Amino acid sequence: MKRPKGNIFFMVFLSFLLFSIAFAIRIYKVDSTPSGILIDEASIGYNAYSVLKTGREDEWGISYPLVFKAFGDQKLPLYVYLVVPFIKYFGLSALSVRLPSVLAGSLLPLVVFFLLLELGFKKRIGFFGGLITALSPWTIILSRFGYETNIGLLFFTSGILFSFISLRKKNVLVPILGGIFFGLTLYSYVAYRFITPFIVFSFLFVKNKKNTIITKTKLILMSSFLFTLFPLTSVFFAPQSTARFNQAGFSYSSGLKMEIDENRNYCSRSLPKIICYAVSNKLVFDARSYLYRFVDTFSPDYLFMTGESQEPSLNINNFGLFYVWFLPFYILGIFALISRFRNKHLNPIDVFVITGLFVAVTPCLLVGSPHKLRLSALFPFITIVILYGVSLFETFLKNKILKRIYFIIMYVTSFISVFFFLSLFLTIHVQKYETTYRTYVPKLMKYLKTYRPDTQIYIRSITEGIIYYAFVNKIEPSFYQKNIIRNLPDSIGFAHSSDLANIHIIEEDIFVLGCKLKKENANALYVSSENKKEIPNNAKKIIYSENGVDTLAIIYELNKINENDLHCIKTE
């Protein structure tokens, strides 16, 4: 395992260049494009705001939580606490919530660059790997929103870096840092609880220069990892600690049972039940599902062409997780690994990469279809496979001039690719999917706050409208804790807020609720995404999309609507 040597000032320059490129891409209009805020960002931001204002308590009034209850989705604590200082200096806003992710995504290319050097890649290949990290659609999307998994990815990759350095250096601080970084991933995002322990354990089998498996350095790494986890042990095995993972897999489990029952029912009309039960059971369906998901995750279509095509908040149309022109290098990289395996030339790093590929995909295999948030730990391993292909192709070029032209083409193509990606994302995509990004929420919630506190506001179109209202209007946490009313947890553990003082989340139609409130002579507003043509325009306040074309929310002033327009006579 030979690490390329280089002038320290040149290495600092390359590191600064990578950070600058990544930071510029991630910080540009991060607070306004999109201008809305995702529901998890609002929840993270308000809980961090609550900790800041109260000195210790989350929105539920729990002091210094290691798991934030939030909506009942049990958020892990690290990202929430990291947001606190940004809120202190920049105020409660989308920018404050997203800045930790922006910084994590900007530092990740540096970590990947030095990791690749540590793994023995040439300097130019390592730098190109850092550039892939800076420019990849996968990491750009993760870094421009307040995604907890992005912090986990930075610490996970840092843990791998310091662990490999510890195999080369005898400095006791290095494995300690490796263990701490690995441990922090389990405070970041739930998927890492299924990944990090296996990766840490796998380092016991990565041989050092003396081909020794169990060493003092490795034991220090493992001890540091376990010590970092110690505060989390009280909640690690509690049901709430894996609630988000269970909730993600709930719809899959329910759908699977229905499919099995349906198949058995049809089958039993023509064949004996014993055969039907043999071909339609959980074991068979699970095995098939795991195989399909595994193939889908590593498929060229998902990684390089379409990504999560059905989730516009995570994906841009016609873009995969990496740019499509990396596909030939991905295939070459897989070919290189298979070739070395067949020839029994796999080195310890190859074995580690293969282990990482299989382990990092585990959360998606257990829960559902490929998903770039749950798959974030897979990123460094796929990048290494692509770079195997880049390195292999370089060996075919014997002429130094051809090699230089090769890398110039790679750099130019990379920047052209990111230019097209950002142009589509920042101009077309965020406007096309304004509803997905909730661009109307800040305008709507600020407008609702302008009404007197005795005006009752009924919101039908936004299930988590109360946390949005509290976030946008910076509602005092002590007031929030005292006045919040929540529904009982549903079948998968979500506890949705129903009332906060004069704000109410309801399911009733305007005609039913309006007639009831008319009888009570209540001063009230009704908020919906539906534009009821029967209601006169003078009773409506319409929140339009930023381009002024689409109607995203309508506020009805009930005191301006007469009973005939509400069909109250017919209702009675």
PABA-533841 format. One line per 2 residues: number of its first residue (from 1); for each residue x, y, z of C-alpha. Coordinates in Angstrom, 3 decimals. Example, Ala and Ser with C-alpha at 12.3 -4.5 7.8 and 13.67 -1.06 7.14 Angstrom:
BEGIN
1 = 12.300 -4.500 7.800 | 13.670 -1.060 7.140
REM end
This chain:
BEGIN
1 = 0.000 0.000 0.000 | 2.102 2.892 -1.280
3 = 0.905 6.389 -0.607 | 1.855 8.963 -3.284
5 = 4.145 11.671 -1.953 | 3.826 15.321 -2.853
7 = 4.827 18.838 -1.981 | 2.788 19.938 1.022
9 = 2.030 23.350 -0.466 | 0.792 21.756 -3.680
11 = -1.414 19.385 -1.655 | -2.831 22.336 0.275
13 = -3.556 24.092 -3.016 | -5.369 21.035 -4.427
15 = -7.368 20.702 -1.199 | -8.325 24.374 -1.245
17 = -9.334 24.084 -4.911 | -11.579 21.082 -4.243
19 = -13.194 22.765 -1.246 | -13.754 26.017 -3.153
21 = -15.395 24.269 -6.112 | -17.631 22.162 -3.871
23 = -18.567 25.058 -1.590 | -19.402 27.412 -4.473
25 = -21.776 24.853 -6.004 | -23.480 24.106 -2.716
27 = -23.793 27.592 -1.237 | -25.039 29.358 -4.371
29 = -28.643 30.429 -3.683 | -28.999 27.556 -1.208
31 = -31.454 29.607 0.867 | -33.656 30.645 -2.062
33 = -33.437 27.901 -4.701 | -35.722 26.357 -3.750
35 = -37.202 29.011 -1.503 | -39.451 26.559 0.304
37 = -38.428 24.205 3.076 | -38.833 20.446 3.401
39 = -40.808 19.148 6.355 | -37.799 17.390 7.939
41 = -35.801 20.616 7.618 | -38.553 22.524 9.412
43 = -38.656 19.894 12.166 | -34.864 19.835 12.589
45 = -34.700 23.627 12.545 | -37.459 24.180 15.086
47 = -36.080 21.553 17.477 | -32.649 23.186 17.240
49 = -34.305 26.575 17.825 | -36.053 25.135 20.880
51 = -32.756 23.810 22.281 | -31.173 27.211 21.694
53 = -33.975 29.267 23.252 | -34.630 27.010 26.244
55 = -31.013 26.014 26.724 | -31.753 22.294 26.579
57 = -35.295 21.238 25.593 | -36.728 20.023 22.290
59 = -40.282 20.720 21.095 | -41.631 18.022 23.453
61 = -39.903 19.599 26.467 | -37.361 16.765 26.743
63 = -33.946 17.901 28.004 | -30.826 17.094 25.970
65 = -32.444 14.254 24.017 | -30.282 11.630 22.319
67 = -33.254 10.890 20.088 | -35.558 13.738 19.050
69 = -39.148 12.547 19.117 | -40.309 15.151 16.566
71 = -43.328 13.708 14.656 | -42.747 10.314 16.228
73 = -40.109 9.587 13.576 | -37.360 9.699 16.236
75 = -34.661 11.848 14.623 | -31.066 11.178 15.594
77 = -29.436 14.051 17.484 | -26.236 15.077 15.732
79 = -27.661 17.189 12.909 | -30.091 18.969 15.236
81 = -27.302 19.993 17.617 | -25.052 21.051 14.730
83 = -27.767 23.419 13.513 | -27.991 25.217 16.886
85 = -24.930 27.525 16.462 | -25.989 28.446 12.919
87 = -29.420 29.503 14.189 | -27.729 31.526 16.907
89 = -25.739 33.561 14.357 | -28.008 33.513 11.282
91 = -31.457 33.140 12.837 | -34.053 30.419 12.284
93 = -34.163 29.959 8.508 | -33.643 27.489 5.681
95 = -30.075 28.780 5.364 | -29.240 27.914 8.973
97 = -30.674 24.413 8.619 | -28.825 23.742 5.360
99 = -25.406 25.214 6.220 | -24.112 22.157 8.161
101 = -24.952 20.014 5.148 | -23.322 22.523 2.781
103 = -20.108 22.431 4.811 | -20.178 18.640 5.105
105 = -20.601 18.320 1.356 | -17.772 20.792 0.764
107 = -15.366 18.927 3.051 | -16.232 15.486 1.660
109 = -14.184 15.906 -1.587 | -11.080 16.602 0.521
111 = -11.644 13.489 2.606 | -12.216 11.378 -0.523
113 = -9.062 12.855 -2.138 | -6.849 11.919 0.811
115 = -8.571 8.540 1.198 | -7.791 7.691 -2.421
117 = -4.156 8.675 -1.915 | -4.075 6.495 1.191
119 = -5.456 3.583 -0.852 | -2.565 3.926 -3.299
121 = -4.173 5.773 -6.193 | -2.003 8.144 -8.207
123 = -2.311 11.798 -7.269 | -4.082 12.754 -10.492
125 = -6.563 9.884 -10.024 | -7.117 10.870 -6.387
127 = -7.751 14.477 -7.313 | -10.177 13.398 -10.013
129 = -11.978 11.276 -7.398 | -12.280 14.370 -5.210
131 = -13.641 16.260 -8.205 | -16.208 13.514 -8.873
133 = -17.298 13.943 -5.264 | -17.572 17.716 -5.606
135 = -19.525 17.603 -8.880 | -21.658 14.466 -8.538
137 = -25.473 14.945 -8.688 | -25.679 12.564 -5.723
139 = -23.588 14.689 -3.360 | -24.891 18.017 -4.670
141 = -28.485 17.042 -3.877 | -27.515 15.733 -0.424
143 = -25.562 18.915 0.332 | -28.095 21.566 -0.703
145 = -30.715 20.399 1.801 | -30.661 19.669 5.515
147 = -30.259 15.916 5.129 | -28.915 14.131 8.198
149 = -27.399 11.413 6.029 | -24.941 13.902 4.509
151 = -23.282 14.477 7.885 | -23.185 10.711 8.329
153 = -21.453 10.313 4.960 | -18.727 12.813 5.884
155 = -17.993 11.098 9.206 | -18.213 7.626 7.655
157 = -15.683 8.462 4.937 | -13.466 10.228 7.512
159 = -13.584 7.102 9.665 | -12.399 4.996 6.722
161 = -9.604 7.495 5.961 | -8.211 7.600 9.498
163 = -8.533 3.833 9.850 | -6.359 3.272 6.793
165 = -3.871 5.902 7.952 | -3.640 4.047 11.269
167 = -2.436 0.939 9.401 | 0.548 2.970 8.195
169 = 1.248 5.327 11.115 | 1.844 4.403 14.747
171 = 0.415 7.642 16.144 | -2.204 6.584 18.695
173 = -4.349 9.640 17.934 | -5.109 8.422 14.391
175 = -7.099 5.257 15.285 | -8.816 7.189 18.086
177 = -10.049 9.742 15.540 | -11.079 6.931 13.202
179 = -13.174 5.318 15.927 | -14.755 8.647 16.929
181 = -15.724 9.465 13.338 | -17.227 6.015 12.871
183 = -19.098 6.370 16.157 | -20.573 9.727 15.144
185 = -22.242 8.136 12.119 | -24.566 6.299 14.487
187 = -25.673 9.649 15.918 | -26.301 10.952 12.404
189 = -28.543 8.697 10.351 | -30.259 5.425 11.151
191 = -28.962 3.525 8.091 | -25.415 3.685 9.484
193 = -26.453 1.549 12.435 | -26.653 -1.346 9.970
195 = -23.432 -0.428 8.144 | -20.770 1.131 10.363
197 = -20.304 -1.758 12.863 | -19.647 -4.179 9.975
199 = -17.160 -1.798 8.356 | -15.314 -1.232 11.645
201 = -15.197 -4.988 12.247 | -13.896 -5.574 8.708
203 = -10.796 -3.502 9.494 | -9.651 -6.287 11.786
205 = -9.015 -8.300 8.623 | -7.204 -5.584 6.651
207 = -3.544 -6.514 6.990 | -0.836 -3.925 7.722
209 = 2.758 -3.927 6.475 | 3.601 -6.860 8.753
211 = 0.531 -8.826 7.547 | -0.817 -8.853 11.091
213 = -4.550 -9.083 11.644 | -5.008 -8.252 15.331
215 = -2.890 -5.244 16.303 | -2.807 -2.662 19.051
217 = -3.855 0.019 16.567 | -6.945 -1.915 15.506
219 = -7.923 -2.565 19.110 | -7.609 1.174 19.823
221 = -9.835 1.885 16.791 | -12.455 -0.573 18.008
223 = -12.277 0.701 21.594 | -12.608 4.330 20.465
225 = -15.627 3.395 18.359 | -17.341 1.612 21.250
227 = -16.492 4.398 23.700 | -18.056 6.985 21.364
229 = -21.228 4.895 21.285 | -21.463 4.566 25.060
231 = -23.877 7.520 25.632 | -26.147 6.034 22.965
233 = -26.437 2.607 24.587 | -29.438 3.650 26.674
235 = -31.515 4.160 23.541 | -29.670 2.020 20.997
237 = -31.848 -1.058 21.449 | -35.014 0.798 22.400
239 = -37.901 0.564 19.895 | -37.841 4.306 19.224
241 = -34.207 4.220 18.090 | -35.108 2.343 14.914
243 = -38.564 3.858 14.432 | -37.651 5.654 11.205
245 = -36.303 2.453 9.710 | -39.440 0.559 10.701
247 = -41.700 3.305 9.360 | -39.871 3.271 6.037
249 = -40.474 -0.452 5.707 | -44.079 -0.466 6.922
251 = -45.779 0.019 3.553 | -43.570 -2.681 2.072
253 = -44.540 -5.184 4.799 | -48.254 -4.444 4.454
255 = -48.156 -4.655 0.662 | -46.185 -7.907 0.774
257 = -48.758 -9.630 2.962 | -51.592 -8.566 0.667
259 = -49.713 -9.793 -2.411 | -48.960 -13.184 -0.839
261 = -52.603 -13.671 0.222 | -53.860 -12.672 -3.222
263 = -51.455 -15.025 -5.012 | -52.397 -17.947 -2.774
265 = -56.070 -17.264 -3.379 | -55.707 -17.338 -7.175
267 = -53.304 -20.263 -7.120 | -55.505 -22.458 -4.902
269 = -58.270 -22.402 -7.528 | -56.097 -24.525 -9.826
271 = -53.421 -26.187 -7.696 | -53.191 -27.903 -4.292
273 = -52.673 -25.512 -1.393 | -49.337 -27.076 -0.486
275 = -47.904 -26.000 -3.846 | -49.445 -22.546 -3.605
277 = -48.020 -22.003 -0.141 | -44.616 -23.256 -1.312
279 = -44.365 -20.732 -4.172 | -46.089 -17.845 -2.382
281 = -44.614 -17.223 1.056 | -42.588 -14.554 2.819
283 = -39.283 -16.376 2.409 | -39.625 -16.689 -1.373
285 = -40.928 -13.143 -1.810 | -38.212 -11.689 0.429
287 = -35.455 -13.534 -1.416 | -36.786 -12.336 -4.746
289 = -37.233 -8.766 -3.491 | -33.728 -8.602 -2.016
291 = -32.224 -9.881 -5.265 | -34.207 -7.387 -7.376
293 = -33.272 -4.469 -5.110 | -29.629 -5.467 -5.108
295 = -29.555 -5.596 -8.907 | -31.518 -2.316 -9.169
297 = -29.123 -0.516 -6.822 | -26.049 -1.398 -8.855
299 = -27.755 -1.125 -12.220 | -26.489 1.426 -14.769
301 = -30.056 2.709 -15.113 | -30.333 3.726 -11.456
303 = -26.770 4.932 -10.871 | -26.168 6.768 -14.139
305 = -29.444 7.460 -15.936 | -32.635 7.855 -13.925
307 = -31.956 7.717 -10.169 | -35.139 8.083 -8.089
309 = -37.230 9.165 -11.067 | -40.428 9.195 -8.981
311 = -39.035 11.477 -6.254 | -38.488 14.987 -7.645
313 = -37.212 16.301 -4.307 | -34.232 13.943 -4.635
315 = -33.686 13.669 -8.333 | -33.472 15.703 -11.529
317 = -35.115 14.273 -14.648 | -32.723 12.310 -16.869
319 = -29.897 12.368 -14.326 | -28.638 9.477 -12.255
321 = -26.516 9.619 -9.121 | -23.426 10.022 -11.292
323 = -23.122 11.495 -14.776 | -23.884 8.979 -17.506
325 = -20.452 9.248 -19.141 | -18.935 7.624 -16.026
327 = -20.788 4.418 -16.909 | -18.005 2.896 -19.080
329 = -15.510 3.441 -16.247 | -17.927 1.835 -13.761
331 = -18.168 -1.233 -16.004 | -14.383 -1.295 -16.450
333 = -13.965 -1.034 -12.669 | -16.268 -3.991 -12.069
335 = -14.408 -5.907 -14.770 | -11.084 -5.112 -13.047
337 = -12.374 -6.416 -9.709 | -13.797 -9.588 -11.268
339 = -10.581 -10.170 -13.189 | -8.429 -9.824 -10.067
341 = -10.816 -12.107 -8.167 | -10.640 -14.812 -10.846
343 = -6.848 -14.569 -10.963 | -6.642 -14.538 -7.162
345 = -4.927 -11.148 -7.221 | -7.320 -9.341 -4.905
347 = -5.439 -7.174 -2.425 | -6.773 -6.195 1.031
349 = -8.138 -2.903 -0.336 | -10.075 -4.747 -3.068
351 = -11.578 -7.037 -0.434 | -12.496 -4.030 1.696
353 = -14.173 -2.297 -1.277 | -16.171 -5.423 -2.155
355 = -17.214 -5.747 1.492 | -18.291 -2.117 1.515
357 = -20.350 -2.540 -1.666 | -22.310 -5.398 -0.127
359 = -22.671 -3.923 3.362 | -23.618 -0.361 2.348
361 = -26.581 -1.553 0.313 | -28.125 -3.424 3.288
363 = -30.579 -0.726 4.498 | -32.216 -0.471 1.085
365 = -32.423 -4.248 0.747 | -34.305 -4.416 4.042
367 = -36.617 -1.458 3.474 | -37.422 -0.900 -0.180
369 = -36.240 0.400 -3.519 | -32.871 2.173 -4.005
371 = -32.820 5.570 -2.334 | -29.843 7.957 -2.298
373 = -30.412 8.973 1.340 | -30.332 5.433 2.691
375 = -27.535 4.549 0.264 | -25.194 7.432 1.146
377 = -22.590 5.070 2.648 | -22.330 3.413 -0.765
379 = -20.963 6.580 -2.376 | -17.217 6.166 -1.583
381 = -17.250 2.536 -2.710 | -18.953 3.238 -6.053
383 = -16.516 6.125 -6.572 | -13.574 3.779 -5.985
385 = -14.993 1.298 -8.518 | -15.304 4.107 -11.103
387 = -11.697 5.108 -10.408 | -10.576 1.520 -10.867
389 = -12.004 1.889 -14.355 | -10.339 5.281 -14.877
391 = -6.987 3.812 -13.802 | -7.422 0.722 -15.975
393 = -8.183 2.813 -19.051 | -5.127 4.957 -18.351
395 = -2.899 1.874 -18.524 | -3.991 1.375 -22.142
397 = -2.506 4.791 -22.997 | 1.256 4.407 -23.342
399 = 1.973 7.917 -24.593 | 2.289 10.683 -21.958
401 = 0.653 13.200 -24.277 | -2.351 10.908 -24.727
403 = -2.628 10.563 -20.947 | -2.663 14.330 -20.534
405 = -5.299 14.716 -23.233 | -7.286 11.930 -21.530
407 = -7.429 13.804 -18.211 | -8.082 17.161 -19.865
409 = -11.108 15.603 -21.579 | -12.226 14.127 -18.243
411 = -11.997 17.487 -16.450 | -13.696 19.442 -19.225
413 = -16.498 16.886 -19.520 | -16.997 16.937 -15.750
415 = -17.458 20.710 -15.641 | -19.743 20.696 -18.686
417 = -21.841 18.011 -17.001 | -22.205 19.918 -13.748
419 = -23.024 23.088 -15.689 | -25.968 21.346 -17.391
421 = -27.068 19.720 -14.138 | -27.047 22.946 -12.142
423 = -28.706 24.889 -14.961 | -31.599 22.429 -15.022
425 = -31.843 22.193 -11.255 | -31.623 25.896 -10.410
427 = -33.903 27.155 -13.173 | -36.328 24.527 -14.461
429 = -36.558 21.793 -11.832 | -37.199 23.866 -8.708
431 = -39.919 25.817 -10.516 | -41.506 22.761 -12.063
433 = -41.762 21.050 -8.681 | -42.607 24.012 -6.450
435 = -45.247 22.021 -4.608 | -42.712 19.311 -3.756
437 = -40.312 21.881 -2.345 | -43.108 23.735 -0.487
439 = -42.110 27.107 -1.930 | -45.463 28.549 -0.898
441 = -45.152 27.588 2.773 | -43.074 30.588 3.975
443 = -45.386 33.070 2.216 | -48.491 31.307 3.499
445 = -47.351 31.023 7.118 | -46.156 34.629 7.271
447 = -49.490 35.778 5.888 | -51.447 33.755 8.452
449 = -49.401 35.330 11.247 | -50.679 38.793 10.238
451 = -54.164 37.949 11.547 | -55.195 38.665 15.114
453 = -54.637 35.837 17.634 | -58.401 35.445 18.129
455 = -58.849 34.477 14.445 | -59.242 30.722 14.268
457 = -57.223 29.272 11.375 | -58.149 25.867 9.961
459 = -55.598 24.217 7.661 | -56.608 21.271 5.531
461 = -53.939 21.043 2.863 | -50.778 20.700 5.004
463 = -50.632 17.783 7.444 | -47.630 19.182 9.308
465 = -48.787 22.796 9.010 | -48.188 23.550 12.681
467 = -44.439 22.849 12.662 | -44.169 24.909 9.467
469 = -46.070 27.745 11.178 | -43.820 27.539 14.242
471 = -40.653 27.449 12.126 | -41.479 30.279 9.737
473 = -42.862 32.583 12.440 | -40.268 31.670 15.089
475 = -42.886 30.776 17.692 | -41.443 30.891 21.197
477 = -40.713 27.279 22.275 | -42.167 27.789 25.775
479 = -45.440 28.936 24.189 | -45.320 26.024 21.746
481 = -44.785 23.408 24.465 | -47.601 24.827 26.595
483 = -50.197 25.060 23.815 | -49.445 22.246 21.397
485 = -52.020 19.446 21.083 | -51.127 16.224 19.284
487 = -53.161 13.333 17.994 | -52.495 9.859 19.345
489 = -49.723 7.999 17.463 | -50.936 6.193 14.365
491 = -50.229 2.551 13.465 | -46.588 3.254 12.586
493 = -45.857 5.645 15.431 | -46.316 9.092 13.877
495 = -47.873 11.636 16.247 | -49.201 14.533 14.182
497 = -49.925 17.900 15.779 | -53.562 18.939 15.585
499 = -53.753 22.332 17.352 | -51.527 25.205 18.446
501 = -53.545 28.021 20.027 | -55.610 29.385 17.104
503 = -54.034 27.065 14.461 | -55.918 23.850 13.727
505 = -55.170 20.978 11.339 | -58.438 19.506 10.097
507 = -59.836 17.132 7.472 | -63.309 18.625 7.098
509 = -64.409 20.181 3.826 | -64.990 23.934 3.816
511 = -68.735 23.502 3.280 | -69.159 21.316 6.363
513 = -66.830 23.299 8.623 | -67.931 26.667 7.228
515 = -71.595 26.101 8.017 | -70.771 24.985 11.551
517 = -68.611 28.062 12.161 | -71.263 30.355 10.670
519 = -73.701 29.146 13.298 | -71.119 29.930 15.989
521 = -70.445 33.314 14.367 | -66.713 32.554 14.568
523 = -64.005 34.757 13.118 | -62.133 32.148 11.065
525 = -59.949 31.333 8.066 | -59.921 28.131 6.070
527 = -56.743 27.106 4.224 | -56.854 24.588 1.393
529 = -55.143 23.656 -1.857 | -58.539 23.436 -3.570
531 = -60.029 26.447 -5.306 | -63.775 26.217 -4.694
533 = -65.477 27.985 -7.597 | -68.658 28.497 -5.564
535 = -66.844 30.822 -3.154 | -66.646 34.459 -4.359
537 = -63.164 35.793 -5.143 | -63.428 38.635 -2.642
539 = -63.341 35.992 0.130 | -60.123 34.402 -1.135
541 = -56.449 35.137 -0.730 | -54.517 33.073 -3.266
543 = -50.878 32.064 -2.776 | -49.420 31.602 -6.242
545 = -46.300 29.827 -7.396 | -43.196 31.977 -7.814
547 = -43.778 32.195 -11.539 | -47.336 33.411 -10.861
549 = -48.950 30.592 -12.864 | -50.006 27.864 -10.431
551 = -52.324 28.207 -7.445 | -50.639 26.536 -4.463
553 = -52.811 27.560 -1.514 | -56.098 29.392 -0.997
555 = -57.079 31.200 2.191 | -60.833 31.609 2.614
557 = -62.121 34.322 4.958 | -65.276 32.721 6.303
559 = -66.774 35.986 7.565 | -66.888 37.199 3.933
561 = -68.762 34.131 2.677 | -72.557 33.990 2.955
563 = -74.409 30.831 3.882 | -75.863 30.353 0.413
565 = -72.388 30.099 -1.117 | -71.552 27.479 1.491
567 = -74.764 25.558 0.678 | -75.638 25.587 4.359
569 = -79.372 25.252 3.629 | -78.756 22.115 1.601
571 = -76.477 20.727 4.266 | -79.148 21.110 6.922
REM end
